Amino acid sequence: MIKLTTDIQRSFLGRLSSLFALAGGFIMLMLAAITVASIIGRTTIGQSIEGDYEITEMGLAMAVFLFLPECYIKKGHVVVDLFTAHCKPSTLHKLDTLSDLIFTLVAFLFVYRMGLSGFEAKEYMEQSILLALPTWWTYIVGVVAMTLCGLCGLYNLFTVFVGGKHE
């Protein structure tokens, strides 16, 4: 008999989500260093890092996408419990399952739409203005991270439907 763990944080997807979050944190650290170097250069020698805004913009987009799977797994999203504060646990369980289903569908919809947008950006050779960085790189990170989000949602739904607890 196969034993299924309902703890997604210990699963392969959970570990991969943690690695994605670490990569996002590393990107944020590098962006902070670039920003500080640019500000120091601008104030001391009158020369900033060319394209620092473009680098920051693209880096932040990638970092945010890399943080999303870990945020989903750890239930770091905003929950407004105004209407559910006094619900029975069974009702909360059903609402959590429904929210997982909706999240999973939306995640895969984002994968599809961002994939199309990324292909279009590559086809039209879309690039940043100053540094001429291809913008489709950002779409790749977004597609991969949202695919992981969708897989985490499927994992949660699978554990619920085979009798596991929704954590």
C-alpha positions in Angstrom: 0.0 0.0 0.0 1.3 3.4 -0.9 1.4 5.9 1.9 0.7 9.4 0.9 2.0 12.2 3.0 -0.4 15.2 3.2 2.4 17.5 4.2 3.2 19.2 1.0 6.1 21.0 2.6 8.0 17.7 2.9 7.2 16.6 -0.6 9.4 17.1 -3.7 7.1 20.0 -4.7 7.6 21.6 -1.3 11.4 21.3 -1.5 11.4 22.6 -5.0 9.2 25.6 -3.9 11.7 26.3 -1.2 14.5 26.3 -3.8 12.5 28.7 -6.0 12.0 31.0 -3.0 15.7 31.0 -2.2 16.5 31.8 -5.9 14.0 34.7 -5.6 15.7 35.9 -2.5 19.1 35.7 -4.2 17.7 37.8 -7.1 16.4 40.3 -4.6 19.8 40.5 -2.9 21.5 41.1 -6.2 19.0 43.8 -7.1 19.6 45.5 -3.7 23.4 45.4 -4.4 22.9 46.9 -7.9 20.6 49.6 -6.5 23.0 50.5 -3.8 25.9 50.6 -6.2 24.0 52.8 -8.6 22.9 55.2 -5.9 26.5 55.5 -4.5 27.8 56.0 -8.0 25.3 58.6 -8.8 26.0 60.6 -5.6 29.8 60.3 -5.5 31.0 60.3 -9.1 27.9 61.4 -10.9 27.6 58.1 -12.8 25.0 55.4 -12.1 24.7 51.9 -13.4 23.2 52.1 -16.9 19.8 50.3 -17.1 19.5 49.8 -13.3 15.8 50.4 -13.6 15.4 47.8 -16.3 17.4 45.3 -14.4 15.3 46.0 -11.2 12.1 45.8 -13.1 12.8 42.4 -14.7 14.5 41.0 -11.6 11.6 41.9 -9.4 9.1 40.3 -11.8 11.1 37.1 -11.7 11.6 37.2 -7.9 7.8 37.6 -7.3 7.0 34.7 -9.5 9.6 32.6 -7.7 8.1 33.4 -4.3 4.6 32.4 -5.3 4.8 28.6 -4.9 6.3 28.9 -1.4 3.7 31.5 -0.5 0.9 29.2 -1.6 2.3 26.2 0.2 2.8 28.1 3.5 -0.7 29.7 3.1 0.9 33.1 3.0 -1.9 34.6 0.9 -4.4 37.0 2.3 -7.4 35.4 3.9 -10.4 37.5 4.9 -12.2 35.6 7.5 -15.0 38.1 8.2 -17.6 35.6 6.8 -15.9 32.4 7.8 -14.9 33.2 11.4 -17.8 31.3 12.9 -18.1 28.5 10.3 -18.0 24.8 11.1 -14.7 23.0 10.4 -16.4 21.0 7.6 -17.5 24.2 5.9 -14.0 25.6 6.2 -12.6 22.4 4.7 -15.0 22.6 1.7 -14.1 26.3 1.2 -10.3 25.5 1.4 -10.8 22.7 -1.2 -12.8 25.1 -3.4 -10.1 27.7 -3.1 -7.4 25.2 -4.0 -9.4 24.2 -7.1 -9.9 27.8 -8.2 -6.2 28.6 -7.5 -5.1 25.6 -9.5 -7.2 26.5 -12.5 -6.1 30.1 -12.4 -2.4 29.0 -12.1 -2.7 26.9 -15.2 -4.6 29.6 -17.0 -1.6 31.9 -16.2 0.8 29.3 -17.5 -1.1 29.1 -20.8 -1.4 32.9 -21.3 2.1 33.7 -20.2 3.4 31.0 -22.4 1.7 32.6 -25.4 2.9 36.1 -24.4 6.5 34.8 -24.0 6.4 33.2 -27.4 5.0 36.4 -28.9 7.7 38.5 -27.1 10.4 36.2 -28.5 8.9 36.2 -32.0 8.7 40.0 -32.1 12.2 40.3 -30.4 10.7 42.5 -27.7 13.5 44.0 -25.5 14.2 46.6 -22.9 15.1 50.1 -24.1 18.5 50.8 -22.6 20.2 47.4 -22.3 18.3 45.6 -25.1 17.6 42.7 -22.7 15.1 40.2 -24.2 11.9 40.3 -22.2 10.9 36.7 -22.9 13.3 35.6 -20.2 11.0 36.9 -17.6 8.1 34.9 -19.1 10.1 31.7 -18.8 10.5 32.2 -15.1 6.8 33.1 -14.7 5.7 30.0 -16.6 7.9 27.6 -14.7 6.9 29.1 -11.3 3.2 29.2 -12.1 3.4 25.6 -13.3 4.9 24.7 -9.9 2.0 26.6 -8.2 -0.5 24.6 -10.3 1.2 21.4 -9.4 1.1 22.3 -5.7 -2.6 23.0 -6.1 -3.1 19.6 -7.8 -1.2 17.9 -5.0 -3.4 19.6 -2.4 -6.5 18.5 -4.3 -5.3 15.0 -4.7 -4.6 14.6 -1.0 -8.1 15.8 -0.2 -9.8 13.5 -2.6 -7.9 10.4 -1.4 -8.9 11.1 2.1 -6.0 13.2 3.4 -6.4 16.3 5.5 -6.2 19.7 4.1 -3.4 21.4 5.9 
